[in-house]
Amino acid sequence: MLSTSSTSSTAHGVEGQPDCWTRAAEMAVRHRALLPQRGERVAVVGSGASFSMAQAYAARREADGHGETDAFSASAFLYGREYDRIVALTRTGTAPAMLRLLGKVHDNVPSVAITASPDAPGIADHTLRLDFADEPRAAVATRFPTTALALLRAHLGENLDDATDDAYEAIEETLPSVLLGASRFTFLGSGWTYGIAEAAAQLMRDNAGTWAQAYQELEYRPRPAAEQQVTWVFGDVPDRLTEAVRESGGTLIASARDPLAELVRVQRLAMAALGRAAA
């Protein structure tokens, strides 16, 4: 269980995310040459929440026509594949699995590490330090994973103004009682938002002590549910899903916000659970 000070640090990190995303977008412009170029075959690696962001970026980059992109957890990288560039998402820059991976590919594949630590060793050919998104090691990882994805989305040419506006709204909004009282969560996404759904499920499992899972939206079939069952969708909600969740007896949560901003609302929900546990 996190201490009260760690919970406070995490809450501060959640609230600071919109500003971090804006700064990351500016960095993407300054360092565009270090990041994947159109047409390159790219591998993106990470662990935990960073792996979920790697999944989201890989799906987004490939869908937007920038080139083949694979996502791996750092410990499951396939060394037999050929890539033009490796992007490593690592909050501390010291994870053993990441150090081994980048050590093995050194001199063979160009690499760039994206880290939050100002003191992280130079483990890749190039390092982008998002030190403004750094978080205490004891805190829940919130600010760095979303900021890393914001940087990569900006590099794809996305304007993140709407996403940051949506994030401010998600931070200020009162969490509804149906979420605060829920005990089971299913997060759904499709395409790039499936990575967001995976990150949300991990947040709730690891930090809120609740049952949580993630599905590709097209693969999900609701079962009869208790009132405390929430199905949370990142992205568009097809009519068939709305009807299926209603018939199952559960609660459907969806929003027109940018999915990355909607993830901030999940972070706040996890922090609320941590706050209750620490009280």
C-alpha positions in Angstrom: 0.0 0.0 0.0 1.2 3.5 -0.8 2.0 5.9 2.0 0.0 9.1 2.3 2.9 11.1 0.9 3.1 8.8 -2.1 -0.6 9.1 -2.7 -0.3 12.9 -2.6 2.6 12.8 -5.1 0.6 10.7 -7.4 -2.4 13.1 -7.2 -0.1 16.0 -8.1 1.2 14.0 -11.0 -2.3 13.4 -12.3 -3.1 17.0 -12.2 0.1 18.1 -14.0 -0.4 16.0 -17.1 -2.0 18.5 -19.5 1.0 20.8 -19.1 3.4 17.9 -19.5 1.6 16.9 -22.8 2.0 20.5 -24.1 5.8 20.4 -23.3 6.1 17.0 -24.9 4.5 18.2 -28.1 7.1 21.0 -28.3 9.9 18.5 -27.7 8.6 16.3 -30.6 9.1 19.2 -32.9 12.6 20.0 -31.7 13.8 16.3 -31.8 11.9 15.0 -34.8 15.0 13.6 -36.3 15.6 11.2 -33.3 12.1 9.7 -33.6 10.8 7.2 -36.2 10.7 8.5 -39.7 7.9 7.8 -42.1 8.4 4.4 -43.8 10.7 3.0 -41.1 10.0 -0.4 -39.6 9.9 0.3 -35.9 9.8 -1.6 -32.6 8.5 0.1 -29.5 9.3 -1.5 -26.1 8.2 -0.8 -22.6 7.1 -2.4 -19.3 4.0 -2.1 -17.3 2.1 1.1 -18.2 4.8 2.0 -20.7 4.1 -1.2 -22.6 0.4 -0.3 -22.8 1.5 3.1 -24.3 3.8 1.3 -26.7 0.8 -0.8 -27.9 -1.3 2.3 -28.4 1.5 4.1 -30.3 2.3 1.1 -32.5 -1.4 0.7 -33.6 -1.7 4.5 -34.2 1.5 4.8 -36.2 0.7 1.9 -38.4 -2.9 2.8 -38.9 -1.9 6.4 -39.9 0.4 4.9 -42.7 3.7 5.8 -41.1 5.1 2.3 -41.4 5.1 -1.2 -39.8 5.3 -0.9 -36.0 5.5 -3.6 -33.4 5.1 -3.3 -29.6 6.9 -5.5 -27.1 7.3 -5.8 -23.4 11.0 -5.3 -22.8 11.4 -9.0 -21.7 9.7 -10.4 -24.7 11.5 -8.7 -27.6 12.0 -10.8 -30.7 15.6 -10.4 -31.6 15.2 -12.3 -35.0 13.2 -9.5 -36.5 14.8 -6.6 -38.5 13.9 -3.0 -37.5 15.1 0.4 -38.7 14.7 1.9 -35.2 13.9 0.9 -31.7 12.0 3.2 -29.3 12.3 2.4 -25.6 9.9 3.8 -23.1 11.4 3.6 -19.7 10.5 5.8 -16.8 13.7 5.3 -14.8 16.1 4.1 -17.5 17.4 1.4 -15.2 15.1 -1.6 -15.7 17.2 -4.7 -16.1 15.2 -6.1 -19.0 15.5 -2.8 -20.9 19.2 -2.6 -20.2 19.7 -6.1 -21.6 17.6 -5.4 -24.7 19.4 -2.2 -25.6 22.7 -3.7 -24.9 22.1 -6.5 -27.3 20.9 -4.3 -30.2 23.6 -1.7 -29.7 25.6 -1.1 -33.0 23.0 -3.1 -34.9 19.8 -1.0 -34.7 19.5 2.7 -34.1 17.7 3.3 -30.8 16.2 6.1 -28.8 15.2 5.9 -25.1 12.4 8.1 -23.8 12.7 8.5 -20.0 11.5 10.7 -17.2 14.7 10.5 -15.1 17.2 13.4 -15.5 19.9 11.0 -14.2 19.1 7.9 -16.2 22.2 6.5 -17.9 22.6 6.8 -21.7 21.4 3.3 -22.5 20.4 4.0 -26.1 22.0 5.8 -29.0 19.9 8.8 -28.1 17.9 9.8 -25.1 15.0 12.1 -24.7 14.6 13.1 -21.1 11.0 14.1 -20.1 12.3 15.2 -16.7 9.2 17.5 -16.3 7.2 14.2 -16.3 9.3 12.5 -13.6 7.5 10.9 -10.7 8.7 9.5 -7.3 9.5 5.8 -7.6 7.0 5.0 -4.9 4.2 6.8 -6.7 1.8 5.2 -9.2 3.1 5.7 -12.8 0.6 8.2 -14.3 2.4 11.3 -15.7 5.3 9.6 -17.6 3.3 7.0 -19.6 0.8 9.5 -20.9 3.4 12.1 -21.6 5.5 9.6 -23.6 2.5 8.8 -25.7 1.6 12.5 -26.1 5.1 13.1 -27.5 4.9 10.2 -29.9 1.4 11.2 -31.1 2.6 14.8 -31.6 5.5 13.4 -33.7 2.9 11.7 -35.9 1.5 15.1 -36.7 -1.4 15.2 -34.2 -2.5 18.4 -32.7 -3.0 17.7 -29.0 -4.8 20.9 -28.0 -8.2 19.1 -27.8 -6.6 16.3 -25.7 -5.1 18.7 -23.2 -8.4 20.7 -22.9 -10.2 17.3 -22.4 -7.7 16.4 -19.7 -8.3 19.6 -17.8 -12.0 18.8 -17.9 -11.4 15.2 -16.7 -9.3 16.5 -13.8 -12.0 19.0 -12.7 -15.0 16.8 -13.1 -16.6 15.2 -10.1 -16.4 11.4 -10.3 -19.9 9.9 -10.3 -21.0 7.7 -7.4 -21.6 4.8 -9.8 -17.8 4.7 -10.5 -16.8 5.2 -6.9 -19.0 2.3 -5.8 -18.1 -0.1 -8.6 -16.2 -3.3 -7.8 -15.7 -4.8 -11.3 -14.5 -3.0 -14.4 -14.2 -4.0 -18.0 -12.3 -1.5 -20.2 -12.8 -1.7 -24.0 -10.9 -0.2 -26.9 -10.3 -0.8 -30.6 -7.3 0.0 -32.7 -4.9 2.2 -30.8 -7.3 2.7 -27.9 -7.0 -0.9 -26.8 -3.6 0.0 -25.4 -5.4 2.7 -23.3 -7.9 0.1 -22.1 -5.0 -2.2 -21.0 -3.4 0.7 -19.1 -6.8 1.5 -17.4 -7.3 -2.1 -16.3 -3.8 -2.4 -14.9 -4.3 0.8 -13.0 -7.4 -0.5 -11.3 -6.0 -3.9 -10.6 -2.7 -2.8 -9.2 -3.8 0.3 -7.3 -7.5 0.2 -6.5 -7.6 -3.4 -5.5 -10.6 -4.1 -7.8 -11.3 -6.7 -10.4 -10.5 -5.3 -13.9 -10.0 -6.6 -17.4 -9.5 -5.2 -20.9 -10.9 -6.4 -24.2 -10.9 -5.5 -27.8 -14.3 -3.9 -28.2 -15.4 -6.3 -31.0 -14.5 -9.4 -28.9 -16.4 -8.4 -25.8 -19.7 -10.1 -25.0 -21.3 -8.8 -21.7 -22.6 -11.4 -19.3 -25.3 -10.8 -16.6 -23.7 -8.4 -14.2 -24.3 -7.0 -10.7 -25.0 -3.3 -10.3 -21.4 -2.7 -9.4 -20.2 -3.9 -12.9 -18.9 -1.1 -15.1 -18.1 -1.4 -18.8 -15.9 1.6 -19.8 -15.3 2.3 -23.5 -12.5 4.4 -25.0 -13.7 5.6 -28.3 -17.0 5.2 -30.2 -19.7 3.0 -28.8 -21.7 0.9 -31.3 -25.4 0.6 -30.7 -25.2 -3.2 -30.2 -22.8 -2.7 -27.3 -25.1 -0.1 -25.6 -28.0 -2.5 -25.8 -26.0 -5.5 -24.7 -24.6 -3.8 -21.6 -28.1 -2.5 -20.7 -29.5 -6.0 -21.0 -26.7 -7.4 -18.8 -27.7 -5.1 -15.9 -24.4 -3.3 -15.8 -23.3 0.4 -16.3 -21.9 1.7 -19.5 -19.4 4.6 -19.3 -18.2 6.4 -22.4 -17.1 9.9 -23.4 -16.4 12.0 -26.4 -13.1 13.1 -24.8 -9.8 12.1 -26.3 -9.0 8.6 -25.0 -5.8 9.7 -23.3 -7.7 12.3 -21.4 -10.3 9.8 -20.4 -7.5 7.7 -19.0 -6.8 10.6 -16.6 -10.3 10.0 -15.2 -9.4 6.4 -14.5 -6.3 7.5 -12.8 -8.3 9.8 -10.5 -10.6 6.9 -9.7 -7.7 4.7 -8.8 -6.3 7.5 -6.6 -9.6 7.9 -4.9 -9.5 4.2 -4.0 -5.9 4.6 -2.7 -7.0 7.6 -0.6 -9.8 5.6 1.0 -7.4 2.8 1.8 -4.8 5.1 3.3 -7.4 6.9 5.5 
